[in-house]
């Protein structure tokens, strides 16, 4: 046998041996399974994304994403507990193990990725930062805000972005920095600042909640940043990060494939290999990350696909009535694109 054939045979045996090894659960997934529920850190106060209702129930798009993880791991979307965290509390809570994952209200940036000991697993929502002002100010553009007072939360990319924007445009502003989201919003609507800045989707939800009508406050046309919002987990536990990533991509793939919470059972005999993987007919997908083979089926059946979750929480079927925009599927002009589940 030639040296080349010996080398090829050895490589094949190594690959086969490696592939035959069952996935061993990482520390976080082990702890979650033993505990019986997922601890999800979230920052309530944003209608459509993260809110607590009068009965103390969490709801919103980010909440549903956390519930989708519970459906994947346990087959039960209710096996998740939420921990309320401010913008300044969230990273220490994740680093210390107080929570297993942060709900996807965290902007993926290089400095966070490189220095905080956290791992960005999957982008769930593409947004950009904007400004809202009272209509009576007569301001039509963010470039007319020179010298303005601006309400903003500390410890966020929002604070850095607005500083960069004003410096780049040779303007000045006076920040009104308040830690709690509801207090920032109250300050703006009480007239303590000329403008309020946050991501555009949240500006719309805030206006819908506080203003008497859309004509009372104006959302300016400029977006001053790119805000890819993503699930974050602790650095070093690759398996848990993979689980989180593939749950999100399964939601997107289900929408691409036309699989919904209402029709998924009708696909049980589908010959489409991608749909077979989503419905758990093809073995190995769950085992690869240490969760049941029915993980994707359970998520879609209980919570729907990405589009269903978007529509009921923030889309046209919700009070916010947001357009899909950047969050449309890639084949419909957006940025949402499922990685191959195979």
Residue pairs with C-beta under 8 A, 6 or more apart in sequence:
1 9
22 287
23 239
23 287
23 288
23 289
23 290
24 239
24 290
25 33
25 239
25 290
26 237
26 238
26 239
26 240
26 290
27 237
28 100
28 233
28 234
28 237
28 239
28 240
29 73
29 237
29 239
29 240
29 243
29 290
29 291
31 100
32 38
32 73
32 100
32 240
33 73
36 74
36 79
37 70
37 74
37 79
37 80
37 81
38 66
38 69
38 70
38 73
38 79
38 80
38 81
38 100
38 101
39 80
39 81
39 83
39 98
39 99
39 100
39 101
40 66
40 69
40 80
40 81
40 82
40 83
40 99
40 100
40 101
40 102
40 103
41 82
41 83
41 85
41 90
41 93
41 94
41 98
41 99
41 101
41 102
41 103
42 50
42 58
42 62
42 63
42 66
42 82
42 83
42 84
42 85
42 102
42 103
42 105
43 50
43 84
43 85
43 86
43 87
43 90
43 103
43 105
43 181
44 50
44 51
44 52
44 58
44 84
45 51
45 180
45 181
45 182
45 185
46 60
46 105
46 181
46 202
46 205
46 206
47 60
47 205
47 206
47 208
47 209
47 319
47 320
48 60
48 61
48 201
48 205
48 313
48 314
48 318
48 319
48 320
48 322
49 60
49 61
49 62
49 63
49 105
49 201
49 202
49 205
49 313
49 314
50 58
50 60
50 62
50 63
50 103
50 105
51 58
51 59
51 60
51 63
52 58
52 84
53 59
58 82
59 313
60 313
61 124
61 125
61 309
61 310
61 313
61 314
62 103
62 104
62 105
62 124
63 82
63 103
64 303
64 309
64 313
65 103
65 104
65 124
65 231
65 248
65 309
66 80
66 82
66 101
66 103
67 77
67 78
67 80
67 302
67 303
68 77
68 247
68 248
68 251
68 299
68 303
68 309
69 80
69 101
69 243
69 244
69 247
70 76
70 77
70 78
70 79
70 80
71 77
71 295
71 298
71 299
71 302
71 303
72 243
72 247
72 250
72 291
72 295
72 296
72 298
72 299
73 79
73 243
73 291
73 295
75 292
75 294
75 298
76 302
77 299
77 302
77 303
82 103
83 93
83 98
83 99
85 93
85 99
85 102
86 155
86 179
86 180
86 181
87 153
87 154
87 155
87 156
87 179
87 181
88 154
88 155
88 179
90 102
90 106
91 102
91 112
91 116
91 118
92 98
93 99
93 102
94 101
94 102
94 118
94 232
94 233
94 234
95 116
95 117
95 118
95 234
97 234
100 233
100 240
101 231
101 232
101 233
101 240
101 244
102 118
102 231
102 232
102 233
103 231
104 122
104 123
104 124
104 125
104 229
104 230
104 231
105 229
106 112
106 120
106 229
106 230
106 231
106 232
107 156
107 157
107 227
107 228
107 229
107 230
108 120
108 123
108 228
108 229
108 230
109 157
112 118
112 120
113 119
113 120
117 234
117 235
118 232
118 233
118 234
118 235
119 232
119 233
119 234
119 235
119 236
119 237
119 241
120 230
120 231
120 232
121 230
121 231
121 232
121 233
121 241
121 242
121 244
121 245
121 248
122 230
122 231
122 244
122 245
122 247
122 248
122 249
123 228
123 229
123 230
123 248
124 229
124 230
124 231
124 248
125 201
125 228
125 229
125 327
126 226
126 227
126 228
126 229
126 325
126 326
126 327
126 334
126 335
126 336
127 199
127 200
127 201
127 227
127 228
127 229
127 326
128 199
128 200
128 223
128 224
128 225
128 226
128 227
129 157
129 158
129 161
129 162
129 197
129 198
129 199
129 200
129 223
129 224
129 225
129 227
130 142
130 197
130 198
130 199
130 200
130 203
130 219
130 220
130 222
130 223
130 224
131 142
131 145
131 150
131 195
131 196
131 197
131 203
131 219
131 220
131 222
131 224
132 188
132 195
132 196
132 197
132 203
132 206
132 207
132 217
132 218
132 219
132 220
133 139
133 145
133 194
133 195
133 196
133 217
133 218
133 220
134 191
134 194
134 216
134 217
134 218
135 215
135 216
135 217
135 218
137 194
139 145
139 194
139 195
139 218
139 220
140 220
141 220
141 221
141 222
142 165
142 220
142 222
142 224
143 169
143 171
143 222
145 166
145 171
145 173
145 194
145 195
146 166
146 171
146 172
146 173
147 171
147 172
147 173
147 174
148 173
148 174
148 193
148 194
148 195
149 173
149 174
149 175
149 176
149 192
149 193
149 194
149 195
150 162
150 173
150 174
150 175
150 176
150 193
150 194
150 195
150 196
150 197
151 176
151 178
151 184
151 185
151 187
151 188
151 192
151 193
151 195
151 196
151 197
152 158
152 159
152 162
152 175
152 176
152 177
152 184
152 196
152 197
152 198
153 159
153 177
153 178
153 179
153 181
153 184
153 198
154 177
154 178
154 179
155 179
157 225
157 227
158 197
158 198
158 199
159 175
159 177
161 197
161 224
161 225
162 173
162 175
162 197
162 224
164 224
165 224
165 225
166 172
166 173
176 184
176 187
176 192
176 193
178 184
178 187
184 196
185 196
185 206
185 210
187 193
188 195
188 196
189 210
189 211
196 203
196 206
198 206
199 227
199 229
200 219
200 223
201 314
201 320
201 322
203 219
204 219
204 320
204 322
205 314
205 320
207 214
207 217
207 219
208 319
208 320
211 217
231 244
231 245
231 248
233 240
233 241
233 244
234 240
239 289
239 290
242 288
242 289
243 289
243 290
243 291
245 339
246 289
246 339
246 341
247 295
247 296
247 299
248 306
249 338
249 339
249 341
250 278
250 295
250 296
250 299
250 300
250 338
250 341
251 299
251 300
251 303
251 305
251 306
251 309
252 305
252 306
252 329
252 336
252 337
252 338
253 274
253 278
253 338
253 341
254 260
254 264
254 278
254 296
254 300
254 305
254 306
255 305
255 306
255 307
255 308
255 329
255 336
256 329
256 331
256 338
257 272
257 274
257 275
257 278
259 267
259 275
259 278
259 279
259 300
259 305
260 300
260 304
260 305
260 308
261 300
261 301
261 302
261 303
261 304
261 305
261 308
264 278
264 279
264 297
264 300
264 301
265 301
267 275
267 278
267 279
268 279
268 281
270 276
270 279
273 282
273 342
274 341
274 342
276 282
277 285
277 296
277 341
277 342
278 296
278 297
278 300
278 341
279 296
279 297
280 286
280 292
280 293
280 294
280 295
280 296
280 297
283 293
284 293
285 293
285 295
285 296
285 341
286 292
286 293
286 294
286 295
287 293
292 298
296 341
303 309
304 312
306 336
307 324
307 329
310 324
310 327
311 317
311 318
312 318
313 320
314 320
314 322
315 321
315 322
315 323
315 324
324 332
324 334
325 334
326 334
326 335
327 334
327 335
327 336
328 334
328 335
328 336
329 336
329 337
330 336
330 337
